[in-house]
Amino acid sequence: MSENQTYEKPLPTLDESNQPFWAAAREGKLALQYCAACGKPRYPINHVCPHCLSDQFAWKAVSGCGTVYSSIVFHQVYHQAFAGDVPYNVSLIQLDEGPRMFSNVVGVAPSQVKVGDKVRVVFDPVTPEISIPRFQRAG
Ligand SMILES: [Zn+2]
């Protein structure tokens, strides 16, 4: 990113708990925290498994494939940095591995995104540290 380009939208704060997620994203991989005791994916990131209460986990890259579970189109500007983006979709993606993740489906008109669409993750490198996972229609 050159000096005169700045990213005006809110960014996640990197910390010890989410750093592996964003490191994988920089490498073009979607990674999830998996419980080391019961083996279930843990998302959102949590220091304790919601299923078995274990605090042990490991990060694993997942397929990045999923299905649109829900999708809406934002027309209202809730944050000035998004003024140039409306209308845009906000979609809840059911990952093949189980968890659901809020994101955007890109590469298609926002109103064309349909529940049940098969999607695959793509990464949007918005800063040198942060590549945001978004989704596009698969196949
Ligand atoms: Zn567990």
Backbone and ligand atoms as CSV (ligand in chain L), in Angstrom:
chain,resi,resn,atom,element,x,y,z
A,1,MET,N,N,0.859,-1.193,0.000
A,1,MET,CA,C,0.000,0.000,0.000
A,1,MET,C,C,0.895,1.243,0.000
A,2,SER,N,N,0.668,2.170,-0.912
A,2,SER,CA,C,1.523,3.356,-1.000
A,2,SER,C,C,1.139,4.376,0.069
A,3,GLU,N,N,2.001,5.376,0.247
A,3,GLU,CA,C,1.806,6.343,1.320
A,3,GLU,C,C,0.511,7.139,1.236
A,4,ASN,N,N,0.107,7.441,0.014
A,4,ASN,CA,C,-1.085,8.287,-0.117
A,4,ASN,C,C,-2.390,7.486,-0.073
A,5,GLN,N,N,-2.289,6.162,0.103
A,5,GLN,CA,C,-3.498,5.355,0.269
A,5,GLN,C,C,-3.661,5.044,1.742
A,6,THR,N,N,-4.817,5.393,2.270
A,6,THR,CA,C,-5.091,5.024,3.649
A,6,THR,C,C,-6.415,4.290,3.680
A,7,TYR,N,N,-6.527,3.402,4.630
A,7,TYR,CA,C,-7.745,2.625,4.794
A,7,TYR,C,C,-8.532,3.259,5.922
A,8,GLU,N,N,-9.707,3.798,5.600
A,8,GLU,CA,C,-10.471,4.615,6.548
A,8,GLU,C,C,-11.472,3.816,7.379
A,9,LYS,N,N,-11.703,2.567,7.015
A,9,LYS,CA,C,-12.737,1.794,7.717
A,9,LYS,C,C,-12.194,1.206,9.015
A,10,PRO,N,N,-13.101,0.851,9.910
A,10,PRO,CA,C,-12.644,0.247,11.166
A,10,PRO,C,C,-11.865,-1.039,10.899
A,11,LEU,N,N,-10.838,-1.265,11.683
A,11,LEU,CA,C,-9.998,-2.454,11.550
A,11,LEU,C,C,-9.991,-3.218,12.866
A,12,PRO,N,N,-9.798,-4.529,12.792
A,12,PRO,CA,C,-9.672,-5.286,14.041
A,12,PRO,C,C,-8.385,-4.920,14.759
A,13,THR,N,N,-8.388,-5.024,16.048
A,13,THR,CA,C,-7.179,-4.842,16.853
A,13,THR,C,C,-6.534,-6.209,17.007
A,14,LEU,N,N,-5.289,-6.327,16.555
A,14,LEU,CA,C,-4.611,-7.607,16.695
A,14,LEU,C,C,-4.162,-7.807,18.131
A,15,ASP,N,N,-4.425,-8.998,18.635
A,15,ASP,CA,C,-3.944,-9.341,19.967
A,15,ASP,C,C,-3.516,-10.807,19.956
A,16,GLU,N,N,-3.094,-11.272,21.102
A,16,GLU,CA,C,-2.569,-12.632,21.188
A,16,GLU,C,C,-3.591,-13.679,20.739
A,17,SER,N,N,-4.872,-13.432,21.045
A,17,SER,CA,C,-5.878,-14.446,20.742
A,17,SER,C,C,-6.247,-14.497,19.259
A,18,ASN,N,N,-6.249,-13.348,18.575
A,18,ASN,CA,C,-6.696,-13.379,17.176
A,18,ASN,C,C,-5.549,-13.330,16.171
A,19,GLN,N,N,-4.317,-13.161,16.629
A,19,GLN,CA,C,-3.173,-13.030,15.728
A,19,GLN,C,C,-3.050,-14.226,14.763
A,20,PRO,N,N,-3.259,-15.494,15.227
A,20,PRO,CA,C,-3.153,-16.610,14.275
A,20,PRO,C,C,-4.188,-16.542,13.144
A,21,PHE,N,N,-5.380,-16.047,13.462
A,21,PHE,CA,C,-6.423,-15.923,12.435
A,21,PHE,C,C,-5.961,-14.969,11.338
A,22,TRP,N,N,-5.430,-13.791,11.755
A,22,TRP,CA,C,-5.043,-12.770,10.782
A,22,TRP,C,C,-3.734,-13.135,10.087
A,23,ALA,N,N,-2.858,-13.877,10.750
A,23,ALA,CA,C,-1.627,-14.345,10.089
A,23,ALA,C,C,-1.978,-15.314,8.970
A,24,ALA,N,N,-2.931,-16.220,9.235
A,24,ALA,CA,C,-3.371,-17.160,8.192
A,24,ALA,C,C,-4.032,-16.395,7.045
A,25,ALA,N,N,-4.856,-15.404,7.386
A,25,ALA,CA,C,-5.549,-14.627,6.355
A,25,ALA,C,C,-4.556,-13.915,5.437
A,26,ARG,N,N,-3.465,-13.416,6.018
A,26,ARG,CA,C,-2.430,-12.761,5.193
A,26,ARG,C,C,-1.840,-13.734,4.178
A,27,GLU,N,N,-1.851,-15.025,4.537
A,27,GLU,CA,C,-1.333,-16.055,3.629
A,27,GLU,C,C,-2.428,-16.662,2.752
A,28,GLY,N,N,-3.613,-16.057,2.796
A,28,GLY,CA,C,-4.700,-16.534,1.940
A,28,GLY,C,C,-5.377,-17.788,2.453
A,29,LYS,N,N,-5.324,-17.992,3.766
A,29,LYS,CA,C,-5.965,-19.178,4.351
A,29,LYS,C,C,-6.952,-18.754,5.426
A,30,LEU,N,N,-8.101,-19.416,5.418
A,30,LEU,CA,C,-9.062,-19.217,6.494
A,30,LEU,C,C,-8.751,-20.257,7.568
A,31,ALA,N,N,-8.480,-19.789,8.779
A,31,ALA,CA,C,-8.124,-20.711,9.865
A,31,ALA,C,C,-9.132,-20.576,10.991
A,32,LEU,N,N,-9.429,-21.691,11.625
A,32,LEU,CA,C,-10.320,-21.705,12.778
A,32,LEU,C,C,-9.600,-22.336,13.955
A,33,GLN,N,N,-10.024,-21.908,15.128
A,33,GLN,CA,C,-9.551,-22.481,16.375
A,33,GLN,C,C,-10.327,-23.798,16.572
A,34,TYR,N,N,-9.613,-24.893,16.843
A,34,TYR,CA,C,-10.261,-26.176,17.117
A,34,TYR,C,C,-9.939,-26.609,18.537
A,35,CYS,N,N,-10.943,-27.069,19.228
A,35,CYS,CA,C,-10.747,-27.557,20.585
A,35,CYS,C,C,-9.853,-28.792,20.557
A,36,ALA,N,N,-8.816,-28.806,21.396
A,36,ALA,CA,C,-7.900,-29.948,21.459
A,36,ALA,C,C,-8.512,-31.112,22.233
A,37,ALA,N,N,-9.569,-30.863,23.004
A,37,ALA,CA,C,-10.187,-31.931,23.795
A,37,ALA,C,C,-11.334,-32.602,23.041
A,38,CYS,N,N,-12.284,-31.825,22.521
A,38,CYS,CA,C,-13.457,-32.437,21.865
A,38,CYS,C,C,-13.403,-32.322,20.336
A,39,GLY,N,N,-12.468,-31.535,19.827
A,39,GLY,CA,C,-12.273,-31.482,18.376
A,39,GLY,C,C,-13.213,-30.564,17.618
A,40,LYS,N,N,-14.077,-29.858,18.338
A,40,LYS,CA,C,-15.037,-28.985,17.641
A,40,LYS,C,C,-14.408,-27.629,17.320
A,41,PRO,N,N,-14.818,-27.035,16.159
A,41,PRO,CA,C,-14.315,-25.701,15.863
A,41,PRO,C,C,-14.881,-24.686,16.852
A,42,ARG,N,N,-14.077,-23.696,17.167
A,42,ARG,CA,C,-14.441,-22.688,18.152
A,42,ARG,C,C,-14.428,-21.336,17.442
A,43,TYR,N,N,-15.606,-20.815,17.144
A,43,TYR,CA,C,-15.708,-19.520,16.483
A,43,TYR,C,C,-16.994,-18.868,16.932
A,44,PRO,N,N,-17.001,-17.601,17.337
A,44,PRO,CA,C,-15.852,-16.693,17.428
A,44,PRO,C,C,-14.764,-17.228,18.378
A,45,ILE,N,N,-13.589,-16.627,18.250
A,45,ILE,CA,C,-12.437,-16.999,19.059
A,45,ILE,C,C,-12.808,-16.903,20.540
A,46,ASN,N,N,-12.422,-17.927,21.271
A,46,ASN,CA,C,-12.757,-17.969,22.696
A,46,ASN,C,C,-11.642,-18.693,23.437
A,47,HIS,N,N,-11.364,-18.291,24.658
A,47,HIS,CA,C,-10.311,-18.968,25.412
A,47,HIS,C,C,-10.807,-20.257,26.048
A,48,VAL,N,N,-12.129,-20.474,26.027
A,48,VAL,CA,C,-12.699,-21.705,26.582
A,48,VAL,C,C,-13.674,-22.294,25.565
A,49,CYS,N,N,-13.636,-23.617,25.417
A,49,CYS,CA,C,-14.558,-24.292,24.494
A,49,CYS,C,C,-15.988,-24.182,25.018
A,50,PRO,N,N,-16.935,-23.707,24.183
A,50,PRO,CA,C,-18.327,-23.612,24.643
A,50,PRO,C,C,-18.992,-24.983,24.789
A,51,HIS,N,N,-18.365,-26.041,24.233
A,51,HIS,CA,C,-18.958,-27.385,24.309
A,51,HIS,C,C,-18.460,-28.160,25.520
A,52,CYS,N,N,-17.137,-28.116,25.771
A,52,CYS,CA,C,-16.589,-28.973,26.836
A,52,CYS,C,C,-15.763,-28.197,27.875
A,53,LEU,N,N,-15.663,-26.889,27.697
A,53,LEU,CA,C,-14.973,-25.993,28.640
A,53,LEU,C,C,-13.448,-26.165,28.678
A,54,SER,N,N,-12.891,-26.928,27.759
A,54,SER,CA,C,-11.435,-27.053,27.701
A,54,SER,C,C,-10.821,-25.719,27.278
A,55,ASP,N,N,-9.625,-25.432,27.808
A,55,ASP,CA,C,-8.924,-24.221,27.366
A,55,ASP,C,C,-7.815,-24.561,26.359
A,56,GLN,N,N,-7.774,-25.797,25.915
A,56,GLN,CA,C,-6.740,-26.216,24.960
A,56,GLN,C,C,-7.287,-26.134,23.534
A,57,PHE,N,N,-6.455,-25.677,22.622
A,57,PHE,CA,C,-6.910,-25.555,21.234
A,57,PHE,C,C,-5.711,-25.526,20.303
A,58,ALA,N,N,-6.007,-25.680,19.022
A,58,ALA,CA,C,-5.007,-25.524,17.972
A,58,ALA,C,C,-5.683,-24.850,16.790
A,59,TRP,N,N,-4.892,-24.111,16.022
A,59,TRP,CA,C,-5.425,-23.455,14.818
A,59,TRP,C,C,-5.249,-24.382,13.627
A,60,LYS,N,N,-6.294,-24.465,12.793
A,60,LYS,CA,C,-6.210,-25.297,11.585
A,60,LYS,C,C,-6.808,-24.534,10.422
A,61,ALA,N,N,-6.164,-24.648,9.274
A,61,ALA,CA,C,-6.740,-24.078,8.056
A,61,ALA,C,C,-7.957,-24.910,7.665
A,62,VAL,N,N,-9.004,-24.237,7.231
A,62,VAL,CA,C,-10.223,-24.927,6.783
A,62,VAL,C,C,-10.413,-24.686,5.296
A,63,SER,N,N,-11.471,-25.282,4.740
A,63,SER,CA,C,-11.646,-25.277,3.275
A,63,SER,C,C,-11.916,-23.893,2.698
A,64,GLY,N,N,-12.517,-23.020,3.496
A,64,GLY,CA,C,-12.923,-21.717,2.955
A,64,GLY,C,C,-14.208,-21.798,2.142
A,65,CYS,N,N,-14.833,-22.975,2.149
A,65,CYS,CA,C,-16.083,-23.170,1.402
A,65,CYS,C,C,-17.268,-23.064,2.352
A,66,GLY,N,N,-18.362,-22.555,1.817
A,66,GLY,CA,C,-19.547,-22.424,2.644
A,66,GLY,C,C,-20.769,-22.125,1.806
A,67,THR,N,N,-21.845,-21.778,2.516
A,67,THR,CA,C,-23.139,-21.524,1.900
A,67,THR,C,C,-23.709,-20.251,2.512
A,68,VAL,N,N,-24.348,-19.429,1.683
A,68,VAL,CA,C,-24.998,-18.225,2.218
A,68,VAL,C,C,-26.184,-18.668,3.075
A,69,TYR,N,N,-26.141,-18.325,4.362
A,69,TYR,CA,C,-27.204,-18.680,5.299
A,69,TYR,C,C,-28.238,-17.559,5.356
A,70,SER,N,N,-27.758,-16.315,5.226
A,70,SER,CA,C,-28.624,-15.148,5.294
A,70,SER,C,C,-27.896,-13.999,4.615
A,71,SER,N,N,-28.647,-13.087,4.002
A,71,SER,CA,C,-27.994,-11.952,3.346
A,71,SER,C,C,-28.939,-10.770,3.307
A,72,ILE,N,N,-28.412,-9.596,3.596
A,72,ILE,CA,C,-29.195,-8.371,3.480
A,72,ILE,C,C,-28.365,-7.330,2.730
A,73,VAL,N,N,-29.045,-6.312,2.216
A,73,VAL,CA,C,-28.356,-5.243,1.512
A,73,VAL,C,C,-28.432,-3.979,2.363
A,74,PHE,N,N,-27.258,-3.409,2.659
A,74,PHE,CA,C,-27.199,-2.140,3.387
A,74,PHE,C,C,-27.310,-0.988,2.387
A,75,HIS,N,N,-28.290,-0.116,2.604
A,75,HIS,CA,C,-28.430,1.097,1.790
A,75,HIS,C,C,-28.070,2.321,2.629
A,76,GLN,N,N,-28.218,2.178,3.941
A,76,GLN,CA,C,-27.965,3.269,4.872
A,76,GLN,C,C,-26.464,3.348,5.173
A,77,VAL,N,N,-25.939,4.558,5.268
A,77,VAL,CA,C,-24.533,4.736,5.649
A,77,VAL,C,C,-24.463,4.867,7.173
A,78,TYR,N,N,-23.980,3.813,7.828
A,78,TYR,CA,C,-23.876,3.821,9.289
A,78,TYR,C,C,-22.521,4.339,9.750
A,79,HIS,N,N,-21.551,4.350,8.838
A,79,HIS,CA,C,-20.203,4.833,9.150
A,79,HIS,C,C,-19.721,5.534,7.885
A,80,GLN,N,N,-19.225,6.753,8.026
A,80,GLN,CA,C,-18.909,7.574,6.863
A,80,GLN,C,C,-17.918,6.899,5.917
A,81,ALA,N,N,-17.043,6.070,6.438
A,81,ALA,CA,C,-16.048,5.412,5.594
A,81,ALA,C,C,-16.684,4.451,4.586
A,82,PHE,N,N,-17.944,4.069,4.823
A,82,PHE,CA,C,-18.629,3.141,3.921
A,82,PHE,C,C,-19.527,3.876,2.914
A,83,ALA,N,N,-19.482,5.222,2.926
A,83,ALA,CA,C,-20.393,6.015,2.088
A,83,ALA,C,C,-20.265,5.655,0.612
A,84,GLY,N,N,-19.048,5.353,0.171
A,84,GLY,CA,C,-18.847,5.022,-1.238
A,84,GLY,C,C,-19.229,3.596,-1.597
A,85,ASP,N,N,-19.602,2.812,-0.622
A,85,ASP,CA,C,-19.859,1.382,-0.863
A,85,ASP,C,C,-21.334,1.024,-0.978
A,86,VAL,N,N,-22.212,1.872,-0.475
A,86,VAL,CA,C,-23.632,1.499,-0.495
A,86,VAL,C,C,-24.151,1.503,-1.936
A,87,PRO,N,N,-25.056,0.593,-2.292
A,87,PRO,CA,C,-25.503,-0.522,-1.461
A,87,PRO,C,C,-24.474,-1.660,-1.460
A,88,TYR,N,N,-24.362,-2.353,-0.338
A,88,TYR,CA,C,-23.483,-3.521,-0.258
A,88,TYR,C,C,-24.186,-4.590,0.579
A,89,ASN,N,N,-23.791,-5.815,0.394
A,89,ASN,CA,C,-24.447,-6.876,1.155
A,89,ASN,C,C,-23.631,-7.250,2.369
A,90,VAL,N,N,-24.343,-7.656,3.402
A,90,VAL,CA,C,-23.739,-8.278,4.576
A,90,VAL,C,C,-24.385,-9.652,4.661
A,91,SER,N,N,-23.551,-10.668,4.617
A,91,SER,CA,C,-24.065,-12.036,4.546
A,91,SER,C,C,-23.520,-12.867,5.694
A,92,LEU,N,N,-24.362,-13.766,6.144
A,92,LEU,CA,C,-23.936,-14.738,7.146
A,92,LEU,C,C,-23.599,-16.016,6.383
A,93,ILE,N,N,-22.341,-16.416,6.465
A,93,ILE,CA,C,-21.860,-17.573,5.710
A,93,ILE,C,C,-21.781,-18.782,6.633
A,94,GLN,N,N,-22.478,-19.823,6.239
A,94,GLN,CA,C,-22.382,-21.104,6.955
A,94,GLN,C,C,-21.169,-21.835,6.394
A,95,LEU,N,N,-20.094,-21.879,7.167
A,95,LEU,CA,C,-18.896,-22.577,6.701
A,95,LEU,C,C,-19.154,-24.084,6.663
A,96,ASP,N,N,-18.514,-24.776,5.727
A,96,ASP,CA,C,-18.695,-26.232,5.622
A,96,ASP,C,C,-18.295,-26.922,6.929
A,97,GLU,N,N,-17.380,-26.319,7.675
A,97,GLU,CA,C,-16.904,-26.912,8.931
A,97,GLU,C,C,-17.846,-26.644,10.104
A,98,GLY,N,N,-18.877,-25.828,9.908
A,98,GLY,CA,C,-19.872,-25.646,10.964
A,98,GLY,C,C,-20.140,-24.226,11.409
A,99,PRO,N,N,-19.096,-23.455,11.764
A,99,PRO,CA,C,-19.381,-22.105,12.261
A,99,PRO,C,C,-19.979,-21.188,11.181
A,100,ARG,N,N,-20.660,-20.160,11.655
A,100,ARG,CA,C,-21.210,-19.132,10.763
A,100,ARG,C,C,-20.425,-17.847,10.969
A,101,MET,N,N,-20.113,-17.182,9.847
A,101,MET,CA,C,-19.248,-16.010,9.868
A,101,MET,C,C,-19.920,-14.874,9.090
A,102,PHE,N,N,-19.977,-13.692,9.700
A,102,PHE,CA,C,-20.474,-12.524,8.963
A,102,PHE,C,C,-19.402,-12.038,8.002
A,103,SER,N,N,-19.807,-11.722,6.773
A,103,SER,CA,C,-18.862,-11.252,5.765
A,103,SER,C,C,-19.653,-10.557,4.660
A,104,ASN,N,N,-19.012,-10.418,3.510
A,104,ASN,CA,C,-19.673,-9.866,2.327
A,104,ASN,C,C,-19.460,-10.843,1.189
A,105,VAL,N,N,-20.447,-10.967,0.323
A,105,VAL,CA,C,-20.260,-11.708,-0.923
A,105,VAL,C,C,-19.922,-10.675,-1.993
A,106,VAL,N,N,-18.783,-10.861,-2.622
A,106,VAL,CA,C,-18.289,-9.902,-3.613
A,106,VAL,C,C,-18.354,-10.512,-5.006
A,107,GLY,N,N,-18.214,-9.654,-6.012
A,107,GLY,CA,C,-18.179,-10.122,-7.396
A,107,GLY,C,C,-19.554,-10.312,-8.005
A,108,VAL,N,N,-20.583,-9.846,-7.316
A,108,VAL,CA,C,-21.957,-9.969,-7.798
A,108,VAL,C,C,-22.727,-8.783,-7.212
A,109,ALA,N,N,-23.766,-8.333,-7.902
A,109,ALA,CA,C,-24.568,-7.232,-7.373
A,109,ALA,C,C,-25.115,-7.621,-5.997
A,110,PRO,N,N,-25.117,-6.691,-5.032
A,110,PRO,CA,C,-25.510,-7.038,-3.657
A,110,PRO,C,C,-26.871,-7.714,-3.564
A,111,SER,N,N,-27.809,-7.291,-4.403
A,111,SER,CA,C,-29.162,-7.859,-4.333
A,111,SER,C,C,-29.247,-9.235,-4.988
A,112,GLN,N,N,-28.194,-9.648,-5.673
A,112,GLN,CA,C,-28.196,-10.955,-6.363
A,112,GLN,C,C,-27.758,-12.090,-5.444
A,113,VAL,N,N,-27.262,-11.754,-4.274
A,113,VAL,CA,C,-26.807,-12.794,-3.349
A,113,VAL,C,C,-28.036,-13.504,-2.787
A,114,LYS,N,N,-28.057,-14.821,-2.887
A,114,LYS,CA,C,-29.227,-15.589,-2.462
A,114,LYS,C,C,-28.861,-16.608,-1.390
A,115,VAL,N,N,-29.793,-16.800,-0.480
A,115,VAL,CA,C,-29.644,-17.861,0.512
A,115,VAL,C,C,-29.442,-19.180,-0.226
A,116,GLY,N,N,-28.469,-19.959,0.195
A,116,GLY,CA,C,-28.182,-21.242,-0.439
A,116,GLY,C,C,-27.061,-21.181,-1.454
A,117,ASP,N,N,-26.637,-19.971,-1.853
A,117,ASP,CA,C,-25.510,-19.853,-2.788
A,117,ASP,C,C,-24.272,-20.510,-2.189
A,118,LYS,N,N,-23.593,-21.315,-2.992
A,118,LYS,CA,C,-22.314,-21.890,-2.569
A,118,LYS,C,C,-21.240,-20.829,-2.786
A,119,VAL,N,N,-20.425,-20.623,-1.763
A,119,VAL,CA,C,-19.408,-19.575,-1.835
A,119,VAL,C,C,-18.057,-20.109,-1.363
A,120,ARG,N,N,-17.034,-19.346,-1.719
A,120,ARG,CA,C,-15.666,-19.698,-1.350
A,120,ARG,C,C,-14.961,-18.424,-0.894
A,121,VAL,N,N,-14.102,-18.548,0.096
A,121,VAL,CA,C,-13.443,-17.376,0.660
A,121,VAL,C,C,-12.447,-16.764,-0.342
A,122,VAL,N,N,-12.349,-15.452,-0.313
A,122,VAL,CA,C,-11.297,-14.701,-1.003
A,122,VAL,C,C,-10.794,-13.689,0.027
A,123,PHE,N,N,-9.593,-13.206,-0.158
A,123,PHE,CA,C,-9.028,-12.298,0.841
A,123,PHE,C,C,-8.782,-10.930,0.233
A,124,ASP,N,N,-9.181,-9.924,0.976
A,124,ASP,CA,C,-9.080,-8.532,0.561
A,124,ASP,C,C,-7.994,-7.874,1.420
A,125,PRO,N,N,-6.771,-7.732,0.875
A,125,PRO,CA,C,-5.682,-7.161,1.683
A,125,PRO,C,C,-5.842,-5.649,1.813
A,126,VAL,N,N,-6.454,-5.199,2.917
A,126,VAL,CA,C,-6.767,-3.779,3.089
A,126,VAL,C,C,-5.623,-2.999,3.735
A,127,THR,N,N,-4.778,-3.681,4.483
A,127,THR,CA,C,-3.555,-3.076,5.032
A,127,THR,C,C,-2.486,-4.176,4.972
A,128,PRO,N,N,-1.221,-3.830,5.225
A,128,PRO,CA,C,-0.195,-4.878,5.222
A,128,PRO,C,C,-0.471,-5.975,6.265
A,129,GLU,N,N,-1.174,-5.652,7.333
A,129,GLU,CA,C,-1.432,-6.640,8.386
A,129,GLU,C,C,-2.763,-7.361,8.247
A,130,ILE,N,N,-3.729,-6.679,7.666
A,130,ILE,CA,C,-5.099,-7.210,7.663
A,130,ILE,C,C,-5.581,-7.534,6.254
A,131,SER,N,N,-5.891,-8.806,6.051
A,131,SER,CA,C,-6.579,-9.260,4.841
A,131,SER,C,C,-7.939,-9.772,5.274
A,132,ILE,N,N,-8.985,-9.080,4.820
A,132,ILE,CA,C,-10.326,-9.404,5.295
A,132,ILE,C,C,-10.911,-10.550,4.465
A,133,PRO,N,N,-11.396,-11.603,5.150
A,133,PRO,CA,C,-12.052,-12.681,4.403
A,133,PRO,C,C,-13.420,-12.230,3.893
A,134,ARG,N,N,-13.598,-12.337,2.591
A,134,ARG,CA,C,-14.890,-12.111,1.967
A,134,ARG,C,C,-15.185,-13.361,1.169
A,135,PHE,N,N,-16.338,-13.409,0.523
A,135,PHE,CA,C,-16.706,-14.636,-0.191
A,135,PHE,C,C,-17.172,-14.306,-1.589
A,136,GLN,N,N,-16.912,-15.240,-2.497
A,136,GLN,CA,C,-17.477,-15.118,-3.841
A,136,GLN,C,C,-18.157,-16.428,-4.190
A,137,ARG,N,N,-19.062,-16.355,-5.162
A,137,ARG,CA,C,-19.785,-17.568,-5.555
A,137,ARG,C,C,-18.789,-18.605,-6.043
A,138,ALA,N,N,-18.992,-19.831,-5.632
A,138,ALA,CA,C,-18.098,-20.926,-6.045
A,138,ALA,C,C,-18.539,-21.446,-7.412
A,139,GLY,N,N,-17.568,-21.932,-8.134
A,139,GLY,CA,C,-17.847,-22.612,-9.397
A,139,GLY,C,C,-18.259,-21.770,-10.539
L,1,ZN,ZN,ZN,-14.209,-28.740,23.411
